[in-house]
Structure formats: structure tokens, C-alpha cells
């Protein structure tokens, strides 16, 4: 190879440099003004989170990196972690908004708390369903968790609202709870089973791209199956306990009010 000079002469490359063959990346990539080398790994028969944990605990410690070099796991795993954080914030906002709406409709802070108590049972059903099916919670499954909040809360609203209606009609607390359970069990089960049956094809499908949407069906089915049956037992029991406590507080407040009025009347008479 010849190199032309400004004077018009030609100089051989071997006269000014040493030519050698080395291993090097075809292009130099940079991020934040630092040179990086990207190594791509595709998960096989393992979840993305487990693969990242194995790389951090087993592969990275074995690397003999020179001074000034560091490793960072990014790509889809980093995007997944950011999405999970956004989903947690979204779920918290949804629960807060649902609580505010129910508090305004029931004109009470106690009734929404009773209804929202059924949401943790949906989470336990999700964990059981994922464990039985040997699946992991991904971004699509997290969407199912957000969907479950609305469905589970709706079943609790149907039950609690009817109990309030029976109490307004003059029925005793336990009798109102029993009548509401017998009357509302059919619509609650119909709503839950129609949603579950609608998600079955998504959960058992084996077509192209089905593995991406299967966690959504599994999450909804598992959460609804557990939360629906427990809601029919836990919500009425919690309603009865909190209502008795509230009734005692009201009776105590009325008793103190009457005592105060009696004392005031006596002082006026004296």
C-alpha cells in the first residue's frame, strides 16, 4: 500500500508503520461517551429474570476485567424492570382512585376498605396459578393484575351494596348479610365464570405467539377463582365485624350525648 505525500512523492506504508492482524470489533459502539461491547443472550427454558440473576451471580464474578472496565445488564431485562416499576405505580394509583370513587358513592371510608380487602386474595390466587403452571410473571401478566383489581372490587361492591340496602329496609345485621349472600351469589358467580371462561382459550392456546399472552389468561383465571370464593366469605364476615364495631361507637356517642343533655337539663332546672 502506497501513501501519497504533500510533495507529490509516494511512500510505502511499511516504511512508516508496522502492519499486524488483531481481533477487534468491526465497529466501536459508544454510550454516554464511553466505549461499550454488547453481548446478547437469548433465554432458553428459563425466565428472563432468572437468567439475569444467574449471569450476575455466576458469570460476572468469573470475568477478569481490567481496571476501568465494568459490566451492566440491559436490553430487554432493563426494559422489563422499568415496566414493572411503572406497573406498580399504576396499580397503586388505580387502587387509590377506586377507593376514592367508592368512598364518594358509599359516603363512607369504612365500606371501601371492606371491599378492597378482597384484592390481596386475588394476588394469592395469581401466585398459585403461576406456580402450578410453572410460568413467571412478565409484563403481560402484570397487565392482568391491573385488570383483576377492577373485577374483584366489582364483586365486592355488588355484595356490600345489597347488604346496605337490606339494612336500610330494617333487617338485622346478620339477617341482612345472610339474605345478601343468598341473593347476590348468582350474579357474582356468573360474572366471575364468564370472565374465567373467556380467558381459558388465551391460557391454553399453543398457536404462534400464544406464549406471550398465556400469562395474562393464567393470571386472571387464578386470581378470580380464589378471590371470588373467598370474597363470598371474607367480605360478609369483615362487614359484620366492622359494622358491629361501628354500631357500638354510635351507641356510645349517643349515650354520652344523652348524658350530657340530661346533665344540662338538670343544671338548667337548678
Order of alpha helices (4+ residues) and beta strands (2+ residues): beta-beta-beta-beta-alpha-alpha-alpha-alpha-alpha-alpha-alpha
